[in-house]
Amino acid sequence: MSRAAVSDRLLARLISRLKMRHLLLLCRIEQYGSLTRVAERMATSQPAVTHALAELEAMFGAPLFVRSARGMAPTALGEVALRRARAMLQDLGHWVGDMEAAAAGHAAHLHVGVIPFISGRLLAAAIGGARSGGRPVTVTLHEGSSDHLLARLRGHELDCVIGRLSAVLDLEGLAHEVLYEQEPRLVAHRRLAARLGRKALAWADLAGLEWVLGQRNTPMREQINDFFLRAGAVPPLPVVESLSAKLIGELLGVNERAVSIVPADVAEELARSAGVGVVAHRFAWTLPPVTLFRRALPSGGEADERFAQALRAACGLRVQGAGGALAG
């Protein structure tokens, strides 16, 4: 029998026999590792759970879990089934959200992943653009690092991600579109920024200041460390690690020895909102480009594409408004 014929037969079995309770069962077995505990959590009997698992394994034609003294662990085929089950259950949750949005007169509800240090004005403009014309969309923003958000995007928890493109990211099953680049800026307490701006930066002296930086192993933090090393200085040990632009601004505003490096557009927002100073120095490097990530097989429909178009327009206006200075 050809591979195509085998695939067709499996697809026919899944269409005719697979039920949502099977998907939930898979996830519960992974979560609890014991059919007894699964039965207790699902308020049913263990024989019923055992029978449902047997139905599943008959559909797939092979075991999905192996039993050991430490509980039940998925086989290679079980891992595939679990990944798809989680995604389908997430899509079901999004389906409910879209139905609630439609009942309230909205086109859909989008879950958007956003890395820190993205301009609040840009996000507001993109959301506003997506909400104008026709039925508006509603949006939930989820913050995190690019790798964490992309894992959630592949798992169908998110509809799209605004992150940073990097060679170390796992882009399997994803499409990406570079939006713009950000230049870094040195920001500090206003009096300290004024002093630092009067002469060339001495990196060895800067390392002795009180730094507020993002978390380790993020692209921006790695680039800052590399820049100090290339300047022949030891990278600073931060007094505070935070990915919150608002907190960084507050910390710099009350500490005359505190400094940080943030994207240029975020630095401008902090200067307006927190009164921090931006040091008049241009770095010889840019941050990894801000990028829109979506699943390779679109699932968000009109609302997803409307948000993408609004985001592209907001990014274009942002670069034009900066006179090209922030485009990298």
Phi, psi and omega per residue, in radians:
M1 nan 2.353 -3.105
S2 -1.205 2.819 3.118
R3 -1.089 -0.657 3.139
A4 -1.112 -0.686 3.141
A5 -1.171 -0.687 3.095
V6 -1.094 -0.763 3.129
S7 -1.090 -0.704 -3.134
D8 -1.126 -0.697 3.141
R9 -1.169 -0.724 3.100
L10 -1.111 -0.743 3.134
L11 -1.081 -0.724 3.132
A12 -1.100 -0.700 3.109
R13 -1.107 -0.775 -3.108
L14 -1.147 -0.727 -3.127
I15 -1.090 -0.711 -3.038
S16 -1.486 -0.403 -2.980
R17 -2.125 -0.427 -3.063
L18 -1.274 2.318 3.138
K19 -2.183 2.811 -3.132
M20 -1.052 -0.566 3.136
R21 -1.135 -0.485 3.066
H22 -1.165 -0.724 3.138
L23 -1.115 -0.772 3.129
L24 -1.111 -0.676 3.120
L25 -1.060 -0.782 3.118
L26 -0.955 -0.849 -3.088
C27 -1.173 -0.631 3.131
R28 -1.206 -0.656 3.104
I29 -1.121 -0.722 3.090
E30 -1.096 -0.711 -3.066
Q31 -1.208 -0.763 -3.003
Y32 -1.810 -0.382 3.046
G33 1.212 0.220 -3.091
S34 -2.667 2.279 3.128
L35 -1.151 -0.559 3.099
T36 -1.093 -0.825 3.135
R37 -1.174 -0.636 3.096
V38 -1.085 -0.778 3.128
A39 -1.054 -0.724 3.126
E40 -1.109 -0.771 -3.088
R41 -1.222 -0.550 -3.104
M42 -1.657 0.116 3.087
A43 0.952 0.835 3.098
T44 -2.453 -3.073 -3.116
S45 -1.642 2.722 3.108
Q46 -1.108 -0.705 3.083
P47 -1.009 -0.633 3.130
A48 -1.162 -0.697 3.112
V49 -1.169 -0.763 3.119
T50 -1.052 -0.723 3.138
H51 -1.146 -0.720 -3.136
A52 -1.136 -0.695 3.096
L53 -1.135 -0.694 3.106
A54 -1.086 -0.670 3.075
E55 -1.053 -0.771 3.140
L56 -1.077 -0.852 -3.086
E57 -1.157 -0.521 3.062
A58 -1.188 -0.648 3.093
M59 -1.084 -0.753 -3.079
F60 -1.490 -0.296 3.092
G61 1.345 0.344 -3.134
A62 -2.905 2.772 3.105
P63 -1.100 2.513 3.083
L64 -1.824 -0.330 3.132
F65 -2.429 2.665 2.998
V66 -2.068 2.481 -3.123
R67 -1.676 2.470 3.073
S68 -2.571 3.110 3.136
A69 -1.104 -0.381 -3.120
R70 -1.643 0.057 3.119
G71 2.051 -2.810 -3.094
M72 -1.771 2.271 -3.135
A73 -2.131 2.469 -3.108
P74 -1.219 2.505 2.968
T75 -1.333 3.137 3.093
A76 -1.060 -0.732 3.083
L77 -1.174 -0.627 3.093
G78 -1.096 -0.671 3.091
E79 -1.055 -0.741 3.112
V80 -1.099 -0.819 -3.133
A81 -1.082 -0.711 3.134
L82 -1.120 -0.763 -3.130
R83 -1.047 -0.762 3.134
R84 -1.230 -0.649 3.136
A85 -1.104 -0.774 3.122
R86 -1.055 -0.744 -3.124
A87 -1.133 -0.717 -3.125
M88 -1.178 -0.672 3.099
L89 -1.187 -0.657 3.063
Q90 -1.097 -0.742 3.116
D91 -1.087 -0.621 3.103
L92 -1.112 -0.706 3.078
G93 -1.109 -0.708 3.091
H94 -1.145 -0.608 3.095
W95 -1.021 -0.788 3.104
V96 -1.066 -0.769 3.119
G97 -1.065 -0.706 3.114
D98 -1.159 -0.660 3.112
M99 -1.133 -0.711 3.099
E100 -1.134 -0.699 3.120
A101 -1.119 -0.758 3.136
A102 -1.092 -0.686 3.132
A103 -1.123 -0.482 3.128
A104 -1.593 0.087 3.100
G105 1.606 0.191 3.134
H106 -1.761 2.780 -3.133
A107 -1.248 -0.761 -3.112
A108 -3.019 2.978 3.042
H109 -1.995 2.187 -3.099
L110 -1.877 2.464 3.010
H111 -1.864 1.979 -3.023
V112 -2.010 2.166 3.055
G113 -1.498 2.386 -3.085
V114 -2.394 2.240 3.038
I115 -1.326 2.789 3.045
P116 -1.120 2.888 3.078
F117 1.151 0.560 2.923
I118 -1.814 2.327 -3.064
S119 -0.952 2.248 3.078
G120 -1.092 -0.633 3.116
R121 -1.112 -0.698 3.128
L122 -1.108 -0.799 -3.142
L123 -1.108 -0.726 3.136
A124 -1.093 -0.706 3.129
A125 -1.155 -0.710 3.137
A126 -1.144 -0.776 3.135
I127 -1.149 -0.718 3.106
G128 -1.083 -0.703 3.119
G129 -1.139 -0.678 3.138
A130 -1.216 -0.406 -3.111
R131 -1.594 -0.127 -3.113
S132 -1.679 2.558 3.111
G133 1.359 2.126 -3.127
G134 1.183 -2.737 3.121
R135 -1.367 2.193 -3.090
P136 -1.253 2.766 3.050
V137 -1.738 2.760 2.969
T138 -1.938 2.659 -2.968
V139 -2.376 2.388 2.907
T140 -1.967 2.209 3.123
L141 -1.669 2.354 3.109
H142 -2.123 2.104 -3.104
E143 -1.669 2.628 3.105
G144 2.964 -3.095 3.091
S145 -1.392 2.812 -3.075
S146 -1.022 -0.821 -3.081
D147 -1.125 -0.692 3.123
H148 -1.147 -0.759 -3.113
L149 -1.192 -0.648 -3.139
L150 -1.184 -0.593 3.052
A151 -1.099 -0.695 3.106
R152 -1.223 -0.557 3.077
L153 -1.156 -0.781 3.101
R154 -1.121 -0.546 3.117
G155 -1.446 0.126 3.093
H156 1.179 0.289 3.030
E157 -1.332 -0.518 -3.112
L158 -2.078 2.682 3.102
D159 -1.566 -0.542 3.087
C160 -2.815 2.906 -3.114
V161 -2.370 2.339 2.959
I162 -1.775 1.820 -3.051
G163 -2.370 -2.845 3.106
R164 -1.959 2.333 3.115
L165 -1.360 2.296 -3.126
S166 -2.561 2.578 -3.120
A167 -1.161 -0.346 -3.088
V168 -1.567 -0.075 -3.123
L169 -1.330 2.565 3.033
D170 -1.504 1.918 -3.071
L171 -1.856 0.254 -3.132
E172 -1.043 2.254 3.109
G173 1.336 0.155 -3.084
L174 -2.090 2.615 2.973
A175 -1.924 2.565 -3.130
H176 -2.389 2.683 -3.105
E177 -2.463 1.999 3.136
V178 -1.182 2.266 -3.104
L179 -1.717 -0.880 3.135
Y180 -2.968 2.947 3.068
E181 -1.931 2.696 3.117
Q182 -2.075 2.373 2.976
E183 -1.557 2.539 3.080
P184 -1.414 2.664 3.058
R185 -2.348 2.486 3.038
L186 -1.499 2.158 3.139
V187 -2.128 2.627 -3.071
A188 -2.792 3.066 2.954
H189 -0.923 2.513 -3.003
R190 -0.965 -0.743 -3.123
R191 -1.190 -0.689 3.103
L192 -1.163 -0.711 3.126
A193 -1.074 -0.671 3.117
A194 -1.117 -0.743 3.133
R195 -1.149 -0.749 -3.116
L196 -1.157 -0.496 -3.107
G197 -1.370 -0.123 -3.083
R198 -1.475 -0.214 -3.098
K199 -2.609 2.989 3.131
A200 -1.104 2.516 -3.114
L201 -1.236 2.310 3.055
A202 -1.869 1.887 -2.986
W203 -1.158 -0.555 3.097
A204 -1.131 -0.641 3.096
D205 -1.250 -0.678 3.131
L206 -1.082 -0.612 -3.111
A207 -1.089 -0.402 -3.124
G208 -1.486 -0.067 3.109
L209 -1.426 3.049 -3.109
E210 -1.635 1.842 -3.000
W211 -1.609 2.455 2.973
V212 -2.035 1.987 -3.025
L213 -2.296 2.891 3.059
G214 -1.221 3.042 -3.083
Q215 -1.185 2.744 3.116
R216 -1.139 2.767 3.081
N217 1.144 0.303 2.969
T218 -1.699 2.649 -3.090
P219 -0.950 -0.706 -3.095
M220 -1.181 -0.760 3.141
R221 -1.112 -0.704 3.122
E222 -1.108 -0.696 3.135
Q223 -1.163 -0.673 3.120
I224 -1.118 -0.795 3.094
N225 -1.022 -0.765 -3.125
D226 -1.112 -0.635 -3.130
F227 -1.152 -0.723 3.078
F228 -1.076 -0.777 -3.113
L229 -1.093 -0.732 3.132
R230 -1.184 -0.420 3.081
A231 -1.495 0.054 3.120
G232 1.374 0.365 -3.132
A233 -2.091 2.711 3.103
V234 -1.381 2.265 3.113
P235 -0.999 2.465 -3.090
P236 -1.232 2.609 2.985
L237 -1.633 1.951 -3.033
P238 -1.173 2.574 3.048
V239 -1.400 -0.431 3.083
V240 -2.469 2.359 3.003
E241 -1.921 2.162 -3.105
S242 -2.730 2.539 3.039
L243 -1.817 0.209 -3.139
S244 -1.657 1.976 3.127
A245 -1.076 -0.670 -3.137
K246 -1.087 -0.778 3.139
L247 -1.142 -0.710 3.107
I248 -1.022 -0.779 3.125
G249 -1.072 -0.734 3.130
E250 -1.133 -0.724 -3.137
L251 -1.138 -0.716 3.139
L252 -1.200 -0.571 -3.078
G253 -1.191 -0.353 -3.081
V254 -1.978 0.003 -3.078
N255 -2.250 1.950 -3.065
E256 -1.267 -0.083 3.072
R257 -1.921 0.119 -3.050
A258 -1.602 2.402 3.113
V259 -2.429 2.837 3.069
S260 -2.737 2.924 3.004
I261 -2.146 2.160 3.141
V262 -2.367 2.863 3.067
P263 -1.026 2.661 -3.034
A264 -1.032 -0.740 -3.106
D265 -1.208 -0.596 3.073
V266 -1.211 -0.645 3.087
A267 -1.044 -0.715 3.125
E268 -1.121 -0.688 3.117
E269 -1.159 -0.679 3.122
L270 -1.174 -0.608 3.100
A271 -1.104 -0.635 3.135
R272 -1.343 -0.753 -2.984
S273 -1.551 -0.622 -3.056
A274 -1.955 -0.091 3.109
G275 1.258 0.369 3.113
V276 -1.343 2.855 3.107
G277 -1.739 2.504 3.086
V278 -1.857 2.103 -3.102
V279 -1.272 2.307 -3.104
A280 -1.335 1.258 3.129
H281 -2.468 2.325 3.111
R282 -1.801 2.215 3.106
F283 -1.422 2.748 -3.120
A284 -1.615 0.469 3.133
W285 -2.626 2.786 3.079
T286 -2.115 2.810 3.115
L287 -1.375 2.788 3.037
P288 -0.935 2.433 -2.987
P289 -1.097 2.501 3.027
V290 -1.249 2.268 -2.946
T291 -2.376 2.513 3.034
L292 -1.646 2.151 3.121
F293 -1.943 2.366 3.023
R294 -2.425 2.829 3.067
R295 -1.154 2.539 -3.083
A296 -1.070 -0.569 3.066
L297 -1.752 1.827 -3.045
P298 -1.007 2.488 3.115
S299 -2.354 -0.164 -3.048
G300 -1.513 -0.241 3.086
G301 1.189 -2.580 -3.040
E302 -1.056 -0.768 -3.088
A303 -1.110 -0.727 3.131
D304 -1.073 -0.798 -3.126
E305 -1.218 -0.617 3.105
R306 -1.100 -0.708 3.104
F307 -1.146 -0.719 3.126
A308 -1.062 -0.748 3.124
Q309 -1.133 -0.723 3.123
A310 -1.139 -0.644 3.117
L311 -1.164 -0.745 3.094
R312 -1.047 -0.764 -3.140
A313 -1.109 -0.740 3.135
A314 -1.115 -0.685 3.119
C315 -1.164 -0.666 3.105
G316 -1.137 -0.752 3.105
L317 -1.133 -0.638 -3.134
R318 -1.092 -0.802 -3.136
V319 -1.184 -0.729 3.115
Q320 -1.087 -0.726 -3.126
G321 -1.141 -0.463 3.134
A322 -1.525 0.002 3.138
G323 1.148 0.448 -3.138
G324 1.489 -0.168 -3.042
A325 -1.164 -0.466 -3.093
L326 -1.748 0.020 -3.058
A327 -1.356 -0.136 -3.113
G328 1.489 nan nan
